[in-house]
Amino acid sequence: MRAWIITIVLFISSVSFGQRSFLKDAVSKLDKALIEKDTATIKQLLHKNVTYGHSNGWVETKEDVIKDLASGKLVYHTINSDSITWKTEAGWASVRSKTRVEVSLNSNSMELNLHILEVWLKTNKGWQLIARQSTKL
């Protein structure tokens, strides 16, 4: 009986670790896609109902994020995250980070130090960002 319990616990742990690995990959892909203006990847990673909140109170939809990147209104130069905290549950996860972002908005360059909270959903398309909000440090 004890061996079965240990086996089940190890199996659940490995599944949880595997999901976290896929989630970390999705987070990295999104950062890279924002910098490279890779709209195909962004379309895949953003949920259709995403709310993408910025530290100045500006909130974008999926369509807004794609449009603003394509038009050059918003240009991400670098995104560097430290001290990332991951919390995964069945079907969703929260990711908190301290992030330094170099960005241009309407050709005005800025360097921002942010706290970012992202909420990701596990869908049939993989992990998708459903909500993001940042605040200035």
Secondary structure as the mmCIF struct_conf table of DSSP 4:
data_model
#
loop_
_struct_conf.conf_type_id
_struct_conf.id
_struct_conf.beg_label_comp_id
_struct_conf.beg_label_asym_id
_struct_conf.beg_label_seq_id
_struct_conf.end_label_comp_id
_struct_conf.end_label_asym_id
_struct_conf.end_label_seq_id
HELX_RH_AL_P HELX_RH_AL_P1 ARG A 2 GLU A 36
TURN_TY1_P TURN_TY1_P1 LYS A 37 LYS A 37
HELX_RH_AL_P HELX_RH_AL_P2 THR A 39 LEU A 45
STRN STRN1 LEU A 46 GLY A 53
TURN_TY1_P TURN_TY1_P2 SER A 55 ASN A 56
BEND BEND1 GLY A 57 GLY A 57
STRN STRN2 VAL A 59 GLU A 60
HELX_RH_AL_P HELX_RH_AL_P3 LYS A 62 SER A 71
TURN_TY1_P TURN_TY1_P3 GLY A 72 GLY A 72
BEND BEND2 LYS A 73 LYS A 73
STRN STRN3 LEU A 74 GLU A 89
TURN_TY1_P TURN_TY1_P4 ALA A 90 GLY A 91
STRN STRN4 TRP A 92 LEU A 105
TURN_TY1_P TURN_TY1_P5 ASN A 106 SER A 107
STRN STRN5 ASN A 108 THR A 123
TURN_TY1_P TURN_TY1_P6 ASN A 124 LYS A 125
STRN STRN6 GLY A 126 LYS A 136
#
